[in-house]
Amino acid sequence: MKNKILAITEIILCLCIFCSCTAEDAVKFDPKKTTRELFAMDTIMTITAYGDNSEKAVDEAVQEIQRLDKLLSVGDNDSEVSKINASGGGILSNDCRILTQRSLDIYRTTDGAYDITVYPLMELWGFTGDEPALPDDEDIQNVLSSCGSDKLTFDNKKLTLGENQGIDFGGIAKGYTSSRIMEIFKKYDILSGIVSLGGNVQCFDTKPDGSFWRCGITDPDGPQDSSKLLGVVEVMDKAVITSGGYERYFKDDKGYVYHHIMDMQTGYPSQSDLSSVTVVSNDGTLADALSTACFVMGKDNAIDYWKKYSNYTFDLVLCTKDKKLFITDGLTENFTSEYDYEIVNS
């Protein structure tokens, strides 16, 4: 019996943007604002920029999103990624070269918790289409035996896939895209800006009034209720990216939930003790990949990873399935919550 999809939702990061300027200040300083919304990478995206060149910056940002979507989409047979998967490899464009190198680096440091060769598993489970369903265990194990980025051959220009392999940059593409938009904002001397790519948020500088951006992290128990938050992170020049098992999932006829974040050790959705992971970093590409990897690792291993590799380049907000909240100490002065939380020191 075909399993019915009960919910497939994108994680929502609520952006609380408050300006404390007085009326007199607003007259003295009122930068031009441009906002654009579009649908790409299977989600709704919003780009906002402040400054004299904000319209040009946002126009170019939209073009960049569309270009990367066409390049990286596994659902487009004409994309570079789809052609690589179909032919078993190829000479990479600069973007795919960068993404492959970053992905392999993170694969190694996370002991495979983040792995771009997940595509055949995602396809088997139906998460690349509209009707995900539980596969036979034998099929899962057969596909899993071909997975593993250690089976790829990469010489910085040419990528060769192992037998029956396929790649998917879905776990890193939005973070890479938001980082590219930050470069566009710099190019046009934007004063202030923010992008939300299906919930992946990255902030440029501060808000126009000089205060920090306030990014609300959705409560995993109420992802469709934008007013229900785990907490709020105040940032400037940072990405705030969250992964959770409630983002995309389906239930079988017995009510068991299967989400889309795969554990590459088992071939099944991750069964770690975490319900959501938020990564805060000035590197959107890193934050995107690590939000997935740390979710798969589980709380203790994610904290150990942060202690080993952070070097003050990223921080974590971890929410366990039993609703215990942990934040790393780089967020001590920037995180607020109605829930009790424990600060993890390096």
Secondary structure, DSSP 8 states (H G I E B T S, - for coil): ------EE----EEEE------HHHHHH----EEEEEEEETTEEEEEEEESTTHHHHHHHHHHHHHHHHHHH-TT-TTSHHHHHHHHTEEE--HHHHHHHHHHHHHHHHTTTSS-GGGHHHHHHHTTTSS------HHHHHHHHTT--GGG-EE-SSEEE--TT-----TTTHHHHHHHHHHHHHHHTT-SEEEEEETTEEEEESS-TTS--EEEEEE-TT-TT-TT-EEEEEEESS-EEEEEETTSEEEE-TT--EEES-EETTTTEE---SEEEEEEEES-HHHHHHHHHHHHHH-HHHHHHHHHHH-TTSEEEEEEETT--EEEEGGGTTTEE-SS-EEEE--
